Amino acid sequence: MSRQQPKTAAKPARWRRTINVASDAANRFLSDRCAMLGASIAFYSAFSLAPTLLLVLAVIGWIFGRDAAQGRLFEQARQLVGNDAAHAMQDIVAHAHRAGGSGMAAALSIALLLVGASATFSSLNTALDIVFAAHPRKGIAGLALVLRARLVSIGLLFGLSFLLVVSLVVDAAIQTLGGALFGNPALGVVADVLQSLLGFVILAVGLGALIKWLPDAAVPVRPALVGGTVASLLFTAGRHLFGFYLVHAGTAGVFGAAGSLAVLMMWLYFCAVVFLFGAEVSASLYRETASRAHADLRPA
């Protein structure tokens, strides 16, 4: 009987800890003005969307071919943000392709693509430094951190592109195997569930990597993955509500010719806010774990 008491007592303590972390994350989300930071990230993301999409398409196109890569990527975008925003993304990429050059102009264009694509990650770096209360450094050390943030941003961009490639490859494999093994439509639900789980896991890992590597603070792996998982869960649930809102609110029609861009900006803002809340969960869990470890080290 005495052996079972610690186990039963641990469950309420675990729930209290979870509630405390969630409550602290919500309070910090408000006090850190993450809604305003999310708007800043969405603004930078909109202007760096063209170079980011071009780089992602270059990585995916190397595997699938350019046309197939665009078809796969924009089909997923259409499922996420709807036809209007997906068409806006296609137009952005089409205009960016026509603006390309050759020789020295092409090399300069690639360099500008890398810098432009890293702008979103740099804005994320600034926001995450606020979330994790990282103190900015001045002088040479501060310049080194800026350069490090840019390099890490470019590396993460290629890393996330690789994750997207893996997602598309495994997704295609699941569809093929699902058609062969689960020819019965009722059993085909299994393949759909596997696809959803795959997307959820890859998104959680990708967001956790951003929380781990982007801020100028030492974020442990476990809190980063927990925050990435929370953000992925909110994103997966929220995108359906977002689509429902767009269908019934008629936002694209209200803005007229700029409706597609308005929907895209709203989608980017939603993604940024969800990501920042996941980061706040990581920061709260990290603080809670550190305070418990410090309390355990105190002499009795």
Secondary structure, DSSP 8 states (H G I E B T S, - for coil): -TTHHHHHHHHHHHHHHHHHHHHHHHHHHHHTTHHHHHHHHHHHHHHTHHHHHHHHHHHHHHHH-HHHHHHHHHHHHHHHHHHHHHHHHHHHHHHHHHT---THHHHHHHHHHHHHHHHHHHHHHHHHHHHTT-----HHHHHHHHHHHHHHHHHHHHHHHHHHHHHHHHHHHHHHHHHHH--STTTHHHHHHHHHHHHHHHHHHHHHHHHHHSSSS---HHHHHHHHHHHHHHHHHHHHHHHHHHHHH-HHHHTGGGHHHHHHHHHHHHHHHHHHHHHHHHHHHHHHHHHHHHHHHS--
